[in-house]
Amino acid sequence: MRKSIFEIENRLDIEKEFEKLIKVLFEEDTIYYNSCDMSFFEFLNEYVFNLWEYRDTFTDLDDYLEHIGITSRIINKCDVLTKEIFLNFLELLINLLLVIEEKIGIKNVYFRNIKTKNIISHNVPIILEKMNYELYSEENTMRIRKRDADVDSILDLVPEEISYLLLSYNDIRNNNIESKKTLLKKIDLYIDTNKSKYKKIGKELLDSIETIVNKMGINHQSKEPSFNNLSDYELSEWYDKCFKMMIHLIRTEDIIKIKKERNELISSSSRGDIND
């Protein structure tokens, strides 16, 4: 049976999506502002970028792009575009759009075509969804993090500050050894505060978490060769596994509660059958 146009999958190719964005940004005379015709990129560079309070000491958009990995070699397809660099690029575009909306006003900018006007606001959220990432707001900025159903499932089971740590682990800014180590250390402190409870509901799981935390450089670094000689890549993999186990341990308490409720329901139903 024929699929409708709404069912045909658009498989994501980040290089093609990057090329689309670059093409629109550099298309000449697509924006009229301050009595001048210019490209979207020229507008961002001349009138938007220096209004952005998070630009650090950079005063030129080209320099900032290079800072986040977007070099002329990547734009000209001489180097490989990685997922991390592409996400950095998308995060920058979304935040510059926020500057336009809050400090200039979209209605004060004349876009000569809808394609240019909508390219960021329409395309970026769809691209992120296809990549299994999402946008979220933090301190007057827009950030990108990985969507994780496992994390979402336990947010209501922990205090707000722990929810923040769990969500932060998947933020693209924290995709490095030191950030992961810091976040896992804080989550482990929460688990350790409730250690007796978690020991009852998942002793083996808790032991596995403690092996990583106490032997792989989060709380302590073991001198044993099997732990001390791990590469950064291997450590990162183990930290991600530790994070998954922490989520599972926290969720186990809720699962036990649900099982208990189910057993009580079955028991109640059986008594009802006997009484009948």
N, C-alpha and C positions, 0 to 999 in steps of 0.2 A: 504493500500500500504506500502511496506517495506521502511523504512528509510535508507538512505546511512549512512556509518560510520561517515560522517561529520555532520549529523543531529541528531545523538543520543546524548542526553543531559548527561553531566557528572555533576550530582548534587554535589555541594560542601559540604564537611564535614571537618570543620577546624581541627578536631582532627586527621583525616586520613591524611590530607595534612601535618600537623605538624609532624606526625609519619614518613611520607616519607622523609621529609627534614632531620629529626634527623638521620634516618637510613643511609642516604647517607653521612651526615657529619661525622658520627662515623665509617663508614666502613673502615677497616684497609687497609693500603698499597695501597691507591688509588691515591696518589700523590707522585711524586719524585721531591725533591727540595733540593738544597744545599747538594747533595750527600747522601740524606737520603730518605727512604720510610716512609710515614706517612699517617694518615687519613686527610681528609679535615679540620676537627676541629683542629687537632694538627698544621696543617699548618697555619690556621687563628690565633691560639693562639700564636704560636712561632714567626711567621714572618710578620703577617699582622696587628694584633690588635694594637700593640704599634706604628705603623706608622700612625694610625688614629688620626688626631689632635683633634677630638671631643670626645675622650674617657674620658675626664675629668681627675680625678686623678687615675682612674682604670688602673692597669697594667696587669690584668689577665682577659681573656675572660669569665671564669666561674663566676667571681665576677660581671662582667658587666651584664651577663645574669640574674643573681639573682636580680640585680638592676632594670632591666626592667620587672621582674616578672617571668622569666624562671627558676624555681627551679628544683632540682632533683626530687621532688615529682610530678611536672607536667610532666617531661620527663618520669617518671616511671608510669604515669597515676594514681597516688594516689590523686591528686588534679584536679579540673576542669580547663581546658584551656579556658579562656575567649577570646572574640573577640579582646578586647583591647590589651591583652598580646600577642596574635598571631600577630597582626599588628605591635606591637613593635619589635617582632622577625623578621618579614619580612623586616621592615625598617632597622634594623641592618644588615641583610644579604646583602641587596642591597648596603648599604654604604661600607661594607667591600669589596664587589666585586669592587666597585669604587676605593678603595685603591689599590687593586691588579692591576687593569688596569692602574692607573696613576703613581704608585710608584714602582711597581715590573715588570709589563708587563706580560700579559697572556702567551705570547710566551716563557717566561723564566721559566714557570712552566709546568712540564710534568704531564698531567693527564692520568692515566692508563685506563680510560674509558670515553666515551662521556657523560654518565649519570652524573658522578660527575662534569664534566666540565660545563654542561649546566643546572644543577638543579636550580641554582639561576636565571640566566638570562632568562631562558625559563619559568620556572614554576611560579615565583613570579608575573610577570605582569599578567599572566592568572588568577591566584588566586585572585588578586586584582580586576580584571575586573568582575569576578563572584561575588565578595563581594560588587560591586558598589563603589570601591575606585580606585584611580589612583596615579601614581607617578608624581612628578614634581621636578624641580631643583631649589635650593635656596642656594646661597652662598657656592658653591662647595660641596653641600650635596644633597642627594636625600630624599625627604619627601613624606609622604603619606597623602592624603586628600580624603574626600568623594566626589564622583562625584555628581554634583547637576545641573540639567538642568535649574532649576529656577535661580540659581546664574549666570550661563553662559548667560542666556537670557538678563541680564542687564549690563554686564561688559562694553559694548560699550556706555552705557548711562551715565556713571559716570566718574569722574576723575580717573587717574591711582592709586592714593593713596587709593581711596575708593574701587577700584577693588581689590586691595591687601587685604584690610580688609575683604571684602566679601568672598574672596577665603580662607583667613586664618581661618574664623569661622569654616570651616569643616575640618581643619587640625587635625589629631589625637592628636597632642600635646595640642590642645586647648579644649579638651573635659572635662573641669572642670569649676566650678562656676566662679572663679576669672578671668580666661581667657575670658570666654564668656561675663562677665560683662564689662571688659576693651574694648573689640571689639565693643560691642553694644553701649557703651558710645561714642565711636569715630564715629560710623555710625550715631548715633542720633545727634551728633554735626553737621554733614554734612546736615542732614535733617532739623535741626533747622535753619541752615544758609539759607535754601531755604523754610522756613516755610510758607510764604504767598502763594507761588506757590502750595505747597502740600496741604495747607488748602483748596484751591479752588477745587482741583481735587479729594480730598478724606478726607473730614473733619472727618467722623466717624472713618475711619481707622487710621488717625493721632491721634485722641483722644484715641483709644485703645492702640496704641503704647506708648503714653505719660503716660497712667495709669501704664503700666509695668515699664517703664523707671523711672518714678517719685515716684512710691510707692513700688517697689520691690527691692530696693537696688542698682540700676544702677547709677542713679543720686542722688536719695534720698531714704530713708527708712521710710515708713509710720508707725505710731504708732498704726494704726488700727489693731485689732487682726487678721482680715481676710487676711491681707498682712504680718503682722509681725511674724506670727506663721507658715509660710510655711517652710517645710523641704528643705534641699538642693536638693533632687530629684525633688520636686515640683517646686522649683525655676528654676532648669535646664530646666524642661519642659516648663515653662512659657517663659524663655529666648529664647528657640528654636521657640516658637510661635511668639515671638516678632520679631525675625530674619525673619521669613516667611512673617510677615506683612510688615516689612520694604522693603523687596524685592518687594512685591506686590504694595506697595505705589510708589516706584521708577519706576516700570514698568507701572503703570497706565497712566502716562504722555504719554508714547509711544503708549499705546493702544488707548488713546483718539485721538492722532495724526493719527493713522491708520484708526480709525472710520471716522474721518473727511475726509481723503483722499478717503475712500470708498464712502461717501455721495456725495462728489464732482464728483466722477466718475459716480455714478448713475444719479446725476443731469445733468451732461454733456451728458450722454446717452439719457436721456429723451428729452432734447432740440434737440438732433440730430434727434430723432424720429418725433418730431413736424415739424422740418424743412423739413424732407423727405415728 
